[in-house]
């Protein structure tokens, strides 16, 4: 996990990433969001798409509207429904008349401890995009790529005209994605990484942190990292049975204490995946090898 760059950060400013892509940084930095959520504007003509409008912060919504200028918002597109990604969709739609499209709504009822950003239970899209569906505008085409794992409703959006992929929280350069059961699924996450590795995208634009200019190299490293974590869990279980929390001190040296809950849930996601594959078992919260 990389440390945040020195301030000042470009919060509220419209930054040009490439001819068809701009970004506006939301004022919501945290250990889970890096410098904040990056809202992307796609299009350079009469209409634009807004990807991941972010938190329902009035100043951020004002910044998005200012960046859009005289263009029409053809679609407000959400990669998933964590509260740092989708809550601004409804007030932005009310203000501009734009439809909300993208991921499906999601409601999770669970008493498991949560360490990631909580879900946006008020998210109500006008159109749910299925895998492979496209949204088009003047000079741009965004195609939905289903990438469950971080959460079950996660989508990436491929900009076909430039080879860019908007990866939401699925792939980021500054940190690995948090996978939190019950909705986060490590098996699905690994399959989604494999799917992206098979693609030939030129650049990734994640919702947090810098652009990724060597996408396949990063994804290959992420797959290797997760496999190393899996092997580490099996090795530690070979020494003694453990609770999920007891893995964290051995596996995450020098971890920011604020992230210990997320680390435990990530370990739990790996354990559940290994359990499904018949490699480990649990009883009363204690995990052991089979």
N, C-alpha and C positions, 0 to 999 in steps of 0.2 A: 504494500500500500504506500503510495507516494505522498509526501507532504505537499500541502497546498503551496502554490507559487506566492511570492511576496505581493502584498497589496501595493497600489490600488488594483482591484479587479474591475473589469469593464461592466459592472452591474448596470443594467438599464440601457446600455448602448447597443446600437445595431452594428454588428461587425460582419464584413463581407468575407465569406469563406471561399467562395468560387462564384462564377457568374450567376448561377441559379440559386445560390444558397447564402443566406445570412443567419446570424444567431443573435439572440438577446438573452443575457444572463439574468436569472431571477435572484432576488435578495434573500436566498434561503440556504446559506452555507451551513454545513454540519459534518460530523464524522462520516455520515452516510451519503451526503450529496456533494462533497468536495467544496468547490467555490459556489455551488448553487446549481439549480436546474437550468439547462440550456434549451431554450425554445428556438426552434428552427423555422425560418420562413423560406419556402421554396417557390421560385418563380420570379421572373423579371419583367413581366408584361402586365396585362390588364387584371390578372387574377393570381392569387398566391394560395398556397396551403400553409397552415400553421401546425407544426408538429410538436407535441408535448407542450401545451400552453402553460403548464406548471401550476404552482399554488395560486389560490384565489386572493392574491395580493393586489390591491388596487393600483399601486405604483407600477407593478409588473404588467398588469393589463394595459395601463396607459402607455407603457413603453412599447408593447406589442402593437397597439393601434397606431402609435406614432411611426413605428418602423414600417408598417404596412402602407401608410400614406394614402394616396388616392386609389390604390388598387382595391379590388374586391377580394375578400376572403372566400375562396371557393370551398374550403373544407378546414375544419379544426380536427386534427388527427392525433389520436392518443395511442402510444405504444402499449400502455398498460395503466392500471388504475390505482397505483400508489399515490398517496396524497401530495407528493412532490411533483406529480406529473399531470394529473387530469382535472383537479378542482376548478382551475380557471376556465375550463371549457364552457361551462354553462353561462357564467357572466359575460364571457367574450361573445358567445353565441347570441345572448340577449341583446348585447350592445350593437352587434354588427349584422345579425340576421343569418350568419353562416351556419351550415349544418355541422353537427358533430359526427364524425365517422372514425372507424378504426376498430380497436379491440372491443370485445364483448364486455358487458358489465359483469361484475364479480362480487359476490358476497360470501364472506368466510365466517362461519360460526365455529369458534374453537377456543378452548381454554388453555391452549399451549402458550407459553411465554413468547412474546413477539419482540424482535429486536430491530426489524427493518421499519421503514416508513409504513404507517398503517394504511389501510385501504380506503378509497374514496367510495363510500356506499351511496352517494348521491349521483354518481355518474350514470347518465342515461343517453346513449348514442342515438342519433337519428338513423344511422346505418351501421351495421356490423360488417366489417370486411372479412371475407373468408380468405384462406390461403390462396395466393395467386391472383386475387382480384386487384384491379387497378383503379386509381383515381387520377383523372387527367385535367389539365388546365392549359393555358396558353404557353406552349413550348415546354411542358413538363408532364411526366408520367411517373406516378408513385405506385409501386406494386407491393402488396402485402406479403410478407414472408413470415409464416407462423414459426415462432421460436419459444415454445413453452419451456419452463424450467425455473427461471427466476420467479415467475408466477405462471399459472396455467393459461392466462389470456394474453401473454406477451406476443406482440408483433414487432417485426422490423419492417422498414419501408425502403425499397430500392428505387433510387432515382435513375431511370433507365437512360436518360439523355447524357449523364455524366459518369455513371459507374459508381456513384456514392451510395452508401447504405447507412440509414439512420438506425442505430442499434439500441436505442433506449437504454435499459440497464443490463441488457444481455451480455454485451462486450464493452469493456471500458479499459483504457490504458492505465489509469491511476490505481485501480483496485480490481480484485476479482468480484464478481457479482455475488450478492448474498442470496442464498437459496434456503428459504425457511419453510419447513413443513407446517401445516398439512398441504398448503397450496403449492409451495415451492417443491420441485421434484428433481432430485439429482440425476436420476436416469433420463428424464426428459431433457434436462439441461445439457447433458453430455451428447445426446442425440442431436440437439439443436446446434451445439458447437460443431459436430461433425458435418451437419448440413451447411453451415456457413463456410467451413473449411473447403468444401467441395465447390464453392462458388468462386467467381473471379472478380469480386468487387475491388475497385481502385482505392477507395478510402472509406473509413468508417467515421461517422459523426455520432458519438455517444451523447446521452443526455447529461453526463457529468464528465468533466475533464477534457483533455486535448483530443484533437482529431487523431486518428490512427492511419498513418500513411503506408504501413506494411501489414495489412489486415491478416493475411494467411499466416504470416510469421507469428503474430500475436496469438491467433487462435490456436496454432500448433502448440505454442508454449502454455496456453491455458489448459489445453487437454492434458498435456504432460504434467502440469502442476496438480490437476485434480487426481490423476492416476497416482502421483506420488503421495498425495494425502490419503488416498484409499489404501495404499501399501503400508503407510505409516500406521493407520488405524489397525490394520490386521496384525502388524508386528507388535503393537502395544497390547492388543488383545491376546496375543500369543504369550505375553508375560503374565497377565492377570486379567480377570474380568473387571469391568469398569462401568461407571455411569458415564453418560455423555459429557457431563461437566468435568469429569476427571481427565479427559483427553486434552483439554485446552491448555493447561500449563506445560504439558510435554510437547505439544504441537505448535504452539504460537508463542515463541520466545519474544519478549519485549513488546507484547501487544498492548495497545492503548486500552486501559481498563474499561473505557466507555464502549468498547467493541467486543467485550468478552461474551456478552449474550449472543451477539451475532455469530461469533466463532462457535459457540456451543450448538447453535441451531444448524450451522453448516456441517458440523460433525454429525449431528443427528440425521441430516439429510443423507450423508454418506452411509451411515449405519442402516437406515431404512432401505436404501438401494442395495446394500450388501445382503440384508435380510431377505429381500425379494429374490435375490440370486442364490439363496441357500448357503451363504458363506458364514453368516453370524446368526445368533438368536438372542432373544432378551426375555428376562423374567423379572417382574417388579422393578423395572428401570435399570436392571443390571445387564450389560451386554457381554457376550462371550462368543468365541469361535465355535463352529460346529465340527 
